[in-house]
Amino acid sequence: MTFLKTLYFIAIIPDPILCGRIRQLKEELRDTYGVSHALKLPAHVTLQIPFHMNPMKELKLEGLLSSFSERHKAFPVKINGFGAFKPRVIYLKVEDHAPFIELHKDLQPMLAEELELLEREVTSKIHPHFTVATRDLKNAIFKEAWPQLEAREFKAEFTAQKISLLKHNGKTWDILKEFPLKQ
């Protein structure tokens, strides 16, 4: 018997107020430049890129993430300004990458072993950031938007208090479950 695989990913999601500020920014970029793909996801920093998994393994994954999050402490996060992976992505810059890199480094081997991820679903490096424009950001639009955003100020702080498991519903990503970090 074969089961359809579902798409998941794992991330740090900020508090609702900051999520709202970032969503407003994404909506502004949609209204100004016609880029809307980033609106399909809540504001987040990716710890595990999207991967396919049989939904029958959700409970196993939830157990793994629960024990994983209990071993890692909550940490402060500062956002300061805009960055880009030219010319396809514009993002908000995270100042201190170290806590995210540590989480990612500890998470990857566990997921690869326990979930049998495909090679393309495992990444050795991450660049923590909050994407605000991607995929539908064309070169011409990037050239118009980037000078405006590069000079613009955006500052925020929050405490990363949980790890979120997200599941794709066919159109957008939903938060399936959250796992608190140690306080």
Backbone bond lengths (Angstrom), bond angles and torsions (degrees), N, CA, C in turn:
res aa  C-N    CA-C-N  psi(-1)  N-CA   C-N-CA  omega(-1)  CA-C   N-CA-C  phi
1 M - - - 1.446 - - 1.535 108.82 -
2 T 1.328 118.02 130.68 1.458 121.53 178.43 1.521 109.68 -104.01
3 F 1.325 114.90 144.49 1.453 121.27 177.96 1.517 108.37 -115.68
4 L 1.319 115.09 142.60 1.454 119.15 174.81 1.518 108.71 -69.05
5 K 1.318 115.68 140.94 1.451 119.62 177.57 1.523 109.00 -93.77
6 T 1.307 114.75 146.36 1.457 122.43 -179.04 1.524 108.31 -111.21
7 L 1.320 116.14 155.61 1.456 122.45 -178.91 1.531 110.43 -94.82
8 Y 1.338 115.70 132.76 1.462 123.36 -179.81 1.518 109.14 -132.60
9 F 1.331 117.19 163.17 1.453 121.61 163.73 1.520 108.84 -155.55
10 I 1.338 116.17 165.65 1.455 122.08 -173.84 1.525 107.95 -124.68
11 A 1.346 115.96 135.37 1.458 119.59 -172.87 1.522 112.30 -152.18
12 I 1.312 114.09 167.91 1.471 122.58 167.28 1.524 105.96 -101.79
13 I 1.328 116.04 125.48 1.466 122.12 -179.79 1.526 108.00 -115.67
14 P 1.327 117.95 130.97 1.475 119.48 -178.90 1.524 112.14 -72.83
15 D 1.331 114.48 178.20 1.461 121.14 179.26 1.536 110.20 -62.13
16 P 1.341 117.21 159.50 1.475 120.82 -175.96 1.531 114.46 -57.56
17 I 1.326 118.52 -35.01 1.470 120.10 -178.59 1.525 109.79 -66.07
18 L 1.320 117.63 -46.38 1.463 120.20 178.35 1.526 110.69 -67.35
19 C 1.319 117.52 -38.85 1.474 119.62 175.40 1.529 109.90 -56.32
20 G 1.333 116.46 -40.66 1.461 121.02 178.68 1.520 112.38 -64.42
21 R 1.338 116.68 -41.99 1.481 120.21 177.68 1.528 110.90 -62.13
22 I 1.326 116.27 -42.87 1.469 119.92 -179.06 1.525 110.04 -69.11
23 R 1.325 117.19 -38.21 1.466 119.96 176.84 1.533 110.55 -62.72
24 Q 1.327 117.35 -41.63 1.473 120.40 177.19 1.525 110.53 -59.25
25 L 1.320 117.01 -40.21 1.463 121.21 177.56 1.530 110.23 -63.36
26 K 1.327 117.20 -44.98 1.470 120.74 178.46 1.534 110.46 -61.32
27 E 1.339 116.30 -39.95 1.473 120.39 178.73 1.526 110.72 -66.41
28 E 1.324 116.73 -38.18 1.468 120.87 176.24 1.533 109.86 -61.55
29 L 1.329 117.24 -43.83 1.468 120.71 178.94 1.528 110.90 -65.77
30 R 1.322 116.25 -36.85 1.470 119.42 175.03 1.524 110.43 -61.81
31 D 1.325 116.34 -48.76 1.463 120.91 -176.51 1.533 112.27 -67.83
32 T 1.333 117.10 -34.55 1.463 121.45 -177.11 1.522 112.70 -84.60
33 Y 1.341 116.40 -41.81 1.465 120.17 -171.60 1.529 114.37 -119.23
34 G 1.323 117.20 -3.29 1.463 119.94 177.80 1.523 114.20 75.94
35 V 1.335 118.15 20.24 1.465 121.07 178.19 1.521 108.88 -102.29
36 S 1.329 116.93 122.28 1.463 119.16 -173.91 1.525 114.13 -129.86
37 H 1.320 117.90 -5.97 1.469 119.29 -175.39 1.533 112.68 -56.42
38 A 1.328 117.79 -39.14 1.470 121.25 -177.78 1.527 112.63 -63.51
39 L 1.326 117.41 -17.15 1.466 120.79 178.58 1.528 112.39 -73.06
40 K 1.321 117.80 -11.30 1.466 121.07 -179.70 1.529 112.47 -74.73
41 L 1.329 116.01 -11.17 1.464 121.00 -178.45 1.515 110.38 -125.44
42 P 1.337 117.23 146.95 1.461 117.93 171.52 1.530 109.16 -69.95
43 A 1.315 117.14 161.01 1.464 121.39 175.32 1.527 107.62 -57.54
44 H 1.349 115.95 132.80 1.463 118.81 -175.52 1.528 111.22 -164.65
45 V 1.335 114.92 162.19 1.455 123.14 166.32 1.523 105.49 -115.00
46 T 1.318 116.98 123.68 1.459 122.29 -176.87 1.524 111.26 -73.70
47 L 1.342 115.49 130.73 1.466 121.80 171.28 1.523 110.68 -103.34
48 Q 1.332 116.63 -31.63 1.461 122.72 177.40 1.519 107.41 -139.03
49 I 1.337 115.96 119.36 1.459 120.60 179.84 1.529 110.20 -60.78
50 P 1.324 117.93 161.76 1.461 120.10 -179.43 1.528 112.76 -52.38
51 F 1.322 113.91 138.41 1.463 121.44 -179.72 1.523 109.05 -142.45
52 H 1.321 115.10 152.42 1.467 121.15 178.58 1.518 109.61 -93.02
53 M 1.322 115.20 140.52 1.448 120.31 178.77 1.523 109.41 -152.56
54 N 1.304 115.80 146.51 1.454 121.52 173.19 1.529 107.69 -65.71
55 P 1.336 118.92 126.30 1.470 120.95 -179.56 1.531 113.21 -57.87
56 M 1.325 117.05 -19.37 1.466 120.58 177.65 1.533 110.78 -65.64
57 K 1.340 117.54 -16.90 1.466 121.31 -179.53 1.533 112.47 -94.27
58 E 1.339 117.49 4.62 1.463 119.87 -177.49 1.520 112.53 -57.35
59 L 1.331 117.56 -44.70 1.467 120.29 -178.52 1.524 110.71 -62.94
60 K 1.324 117.19 -39.57 1.460 120.74 177.46 1.530 109.88 -61.63
61 L 1.339 116.38 -46.87 1.459 120.71 179.60 1.526 110.53 -62.66
62 E 1.318 117.55 -42.38 1.459 120.58 178.51 1.526 111.05 -60.50
63 G 1.316 117.59 -40.42 1.463 121.14 176.94 1.517 111.72 -63.64
64 L 1.333 116.60 -42.47 1.464 121.08 178.07 1.524 111.02 -62.03
65 L 1.328 116.31 -45.40 1.467 120.00 -178.17 1.529 111.57 -69.91
66 S 1.320 117.18 -32.45 1.459 120.65 177.63 1.530 110.45 -63.93
67 S 1.331 116.71 -49.13 1.469 119.05 179.78 1.531 110.83 -69.36
68 F 1.320 117.69 -33.85 1.467 121.72 177.56 1.525 110.34 -63.31
69 S 1.328 117.62 -48.50 1.472 120.78 -176.28 1.528 111.43 -65.82
70 E 1.310 117.46 -30.89 1.470 121.18 179.19 1.532 112.13 -66.59
71 R 1.321 117.50 -20.04 1.466 122.22 -178.12 1.530 112.49 -94.38
72 H 1.325 118.17 -2.82 1.465 121.41 -176.48 1.523 110.28 -123.90
73 K 1.326 115.24 142.89 1.462 121.39 -176.35 1.529 111.99 -89.24
74 A 1.332 114.23 149.47 1.463 121.10 169.87 1.526 107.85 -60.92
75 F 1.335 117.01 153.59 1.464 120.38 -177.27 1.525 110.97 -149.18
76 P 1.351 115.74 152.26 1.469 119.30 179.31 1.529 111.15 -76.25
77 V 1.327 114.88 146.98 1.469 121.55 178.65 1.524 107.90 -130.50
78 K 1.329 115.53 132.41 1.466 121.25 175.47 1.526 108.73 -118.23
79 I 1.325 114.53 133.92 1.462 122.07 175.42 1.517 106.70 -109.56
80 N 1.342 116.70 132.72 1.452 119.73 -177.62 1.525 110.31 -146.25
81 G 1.326 115.90 96.94 1.456 120.80 173.42 1.515 114.69 85.38
82 F 1.339 113.18 -173.46 1.454 121.71 -174.84 1.526 110.42 -112.04
83 G 1.317 114.93 150.78 1.457 121.81 173.88 1.518 108.36 -137.20
84 A 1.322 115.86 176.50 1.469 119.25 -179.05 1.515 110.62 -151.46
85 F 1.320 114.50 146.82 1.458 122.64 163.34 1.527 102.47 -103.72
86 K 1.316 115.13 88.90 1.467 121.58 -170.04 1.520 110.90 -64.77
87 P 1.321 116.77 139.20 1.466 130.28 -5.11 1.529 112.43 -106.20
88 R 1.333 118.94 27.79 1.470 119.53 -171.02 1.524 115.86 -111.28
89 V 1.333 118.51 -13.44 1.464 120.43 -175.98 1.526 109.91 -140.36
90 I 1.334 115.60 135.61 1.463 122.20 170.49 1.524 105.99 -120.01
91 Y 1.335 114.96 136.26 1.457 118.99 -175.20 1.523 111.42 -143.51
92 L 1.340 114.43 167.70 1.454 122.17 171.54 1.520 107.33 -92.57
93 K 1.338 116.20 134.77 1.464 121.26 -174.71 1.532 111.71 -83.80
94 V 1.329 114.61 134.24 1.457 122.65 171.99 1.522 106.64 -94.50
95 E 1.332 116.72 130.63 1.470 119.74 -175.85 1.531 113.46 -70.95
96 D 1.319 118.02 -51.87 1.469 121.31 -175.15 1.529 109.93 -106.76
97 H 1.321 115.85 108.16 1.468 121.04 -178.67 1.523 113.02 -80.09
98 A 1.333 117.95 -21.48 1.471 122.09 -169.40 1.531 114.87 -53.78
99 P 1.341 120.91 -47.35 1.472 118.73 -178.83 1.533 112.88 -63.44
100 F 1.323 116.64 -36.25 1.466 120.34 178.29 1.525 110.93 -68.58
101 I 1.325 116.20 -42.07 1.462 120.83 -179.84 1.529 110.35 -63.69
102 E 1.336 116.47 -39.46 1.471 120.29 178.02 1.528 110.77 -63.38
103 L 1.327 117.14 -47.25 1.471 120.39 177.78 1.525 110.69 -58.27
104 H 1.317 116.19 -47.73 1.465 121.43 -179.09 1.522 111.00 -59.91
105 K 1.321 116.19 -45.88 1.466 121.79 -178.45 1.531 111.38 -60.97
106 D 1.333 117.23 -38.58 1.464 121.12 178.65 1.525 112.47 -76.86
107 L 1.310 116.70 -32.03 1.463 121.97 -176.18 1.527 112.88 -76.26
108 Q 1.331 117.20 -40.87 1.467 121.35 -173.77 1.534 114.61 -54.35
109 P 1.340 119.63 -52.60 1.467 118.24 -177.61 1.530 112.78 -62.65
110 M 1.328 116.17 -37.22 1.465 120.07 179.57 1.533 110.69 -62.92
111 L 1.319 116.50 -46.80 1.462 119.98 -178.82 1.525 111.25 -67.12
112 A 1.327 116.25 -43.75 1.465 120.32 -179.13 1.525 110.98 -59.45
113 E 1.317 116.15 -41.49 1.464 120.45 -177.93 1.523 112.35 -75.72
114 E 1.322 116.07 -48.58 1.467 120.69 -173.56 1.526 113.89 -77.53
115 L 1.326 117.54 -30.11 1.466 120.42 -174.97 1.524 113.22 -108.43
116 E 1.317 116.80 -3.34 1.463 120.78 179.74 1.525 111.16 54.31
117 L 1.323 115.82 52.94 1.464 120.90 178.95 1.520 110.30 -65.67
118 L 1.312 115.28 149.92 1.458 120.44 174.35 1.523 108.91 -72.06
119 E 1.315 116.42 156.27 1.469 121.00 -178.02 1.527 111.72 -55.63
120 R 1.335 117.64 -39.15 1.463 120.50 -178.56 1.535 112.38 -73.25
121 E 1.346 116.94 -10.68 1.458 120.88 179.49 1.534 112.42 -95.22
122 V 1.313 116.72 0.25 1.460 121.99 179.47 1.523 108.22 -112.18
123 T 1.320 116.55 129.21 1.462 120.19 178.65 1.521 109.51 -119.15
124 S 1.315 115.80 141.10 1.459 119.47 -179.81 1.521 111.80 -87.94
125 K 1.326 117.72 -21.21 1.462 121.25 -177.73 1.524 110.50 -134.72
126 I 1.327 113.95 151.93 1.463 119.26 172.18 1.525 108.64 -133.13
127 H 1.323 115.19 158.68 1.459 122.40 174.84 1.536 105.87 -126.22
128 P 1.331 117.43 92.72 1.471 120.05 -175.37 1.530 112.76 -56.84
129 H 1.333 115.57 129.26 1.457 122.28 -179.86 1.525 109.01 -167.54
130 F 1.337 116.52 168.41 1.463 123.28 175.27 1.524 107.98 -114.90
131 T 1.316 117.51 104.96 1.463 122.02 -178.96 1.527 110.33 -66.96
132 V 1.346 115.79 133.68 1.465 120.42 175.91 1.528 112.24 -119.46
133 A 1.339 117.39 -15.74 1.468 121.31 175.20 1.526 107.79 -152.44
134 T 1.338 115.73 131.79 1.464 121.14 -178.35 1.529 110.15 -162.34
135 R 1.291 115.65 172.44 1.471 126.26 175.99 1.516 114.63 54.54
136 D 1.344 118.62 -59.04 1.461 119.57 179.13 1.536 111.52 -91.82
137 L 1.320 116.76 11.76 1.463 122.45 176.40 1.531 108.52 -85.16
138 K 1.304 116.39 100.69 1.473 122.02 -179.25 1.524 110.45 -82.19
139 N 1.331 116.17 160.76 1.471 121.51 -177.62 1.525 112.61 -53.20
140 A 1.323 116.79 -47.56 1.471 120.50 -177.84 1.529 110.96 -63.02
141 I 1.327 116.79 -39.71 1.468 120.32 179.42 1.527 109.62 -68.57
142 F 1.335 116.49 -40.99 1.466 120.22 177.63 1.530 110.19 -57.60
143 K 1.329 116.69 -46.71 1.469 121.14 -178.48 1.532 111.88 -61.72
144 E 1.324 116.56 -29.66 1.460 120.68 178.33 1.532 110.81 -80.70
145 A 1.334 116.85 -43.32 1.467 121.40 -173.29 1.526 113.32 -79.86
146 W 1.328 117.26 -38.70 1.459 119.84 -171.03 1.537 114.01 -59.16
147 P 1.334 121.01 -45.41 1.475 118.92 179.39 1.535 112.38 -58.87
148 Q 1.317 116.94 -34.36 1.467 120.66 179.24 1.534 110.92 -69.09
149 L 1.333 115.55 -45.48 1.466 120.20 -175.68 1.519 112.31 -77.19
150 E 1.304 117.24 -35.71 1.461 121.56 -178.60 1.536 110.90 -57.19
151 A 1.325 116.30 -35.90 1.464 121.56 -177.94 1.535 112.71 -90.26
152 R 1.305 116.90 -8.13 1.461 121.58 -174.64 1.532 111.44 -83.29
153 E 1.311 115.76 146.72 1.465 120.40 178.23 1.529 110.29 -93.06
154 F 1.308 115.10 137.67 1.470 122.17 169.97 1.514 106.04 -148.58
155 K 1.330 116.12 114.44 1.458 121.11 179.33 1.519 109.00 -127.04
156 A 1.333 114.82 141.86 1.467 120.27 177.31 1.516 108.78 -161.33
157 E 1.322 115.22 157.45 1.459 121.90 175.64 1.518 108.46 -138.66
158 F 1.311 115.84 147.84 1.458 121.75 172.88 1.519 108.13 -158.04
159 T 1.315 116.00 168.71 1.460 121.07 174.44 1.513 108.09 -105.40
160 A 1.327 115.99 124.24 1.466 120.99 175.53 1.529 106.66 -72.37
161 Q 1.318 116.56 107.76 1.460 121.71 -172.87 1.522 113.55 -110.55
162 K 1.333 116.54 -8.11 1.470 118.34 -176.56 1.517 110.43 -156.01
163 I 1.315 114.36 157.69 1.456 122.72 172.34 1.523 106.12 -105.11
164 S 1.319 116.79 135.37 1.468 121.10 -177.24 1.522 110.98 -112.71
165 L 1.320 115.33 135.79 1.460 122.97 172.17 1.519 106.75 -100.77
166 L 1.330 116.38 122.36 1.460 121.30 -179.35 1.517 110.23 -111.69
167 K 1.318 115.61 149.55 1.465 122.89 -177.84 1.525 107.99 -130.94
168 H 1.317 116.45 135.77 1.461 121.11 179.97 1.523 109.66 -81.35
169 N 1.332 116.60 131.63 1.465 121.00 -178.23 1.531 112.78 -97.69
170 G 1.329 116.84 8.42 1.459 121.30 -177.96 1.521 112.40 106.71
171 K 1.346 116.45 -22.76 1.467 121.11 178.87 1.527 111.76 -130.65
172 T 1.315 116.77 -43.02 1.463 121.66 -178.13 1.527 108.91 -136.91
173 W 1.335 115.24 177.73 1.458 121.78 179.23 1.524 110.32 -101.00
174 D 1.335 115.68 134.92 1.458 122.41 175.95 1.524 109.10 -114.29
175 I 1.329 116.15 145.38 1.460 119.67 173.54 1.520 107.50 -75.61
176 L 1.323 116.40 116.64 1.461 121.98 -179.46 1.520 110.36 -81.63
177 K 1.333 117.13 -46.61 1.461 121.47 -178.67 1.517 109.24 -160.98
178 E 1.341 115.23 152.08 1.461 121.25 178.43 1.518 109.62 -120.85
179 F 1.344 115.36 146.12 1.452 122.54 -174.21 1.527 108.36 -126.63
180 P 1.351 117.43 111.35 1.458 120.17 -175.75 1.524 112.75 -65.99
181 L 1.331 114.58 140.84 1.463 121.83 172.11 1.526 107.84 -85.69
182 K 1.339 116.93 158.20 1.464 121.00 178.45 1.519 109.21 -61.45
183 Q 1.329 115.92 139.99 1.479 120.89 178.63 1.508 110.48 -91.86
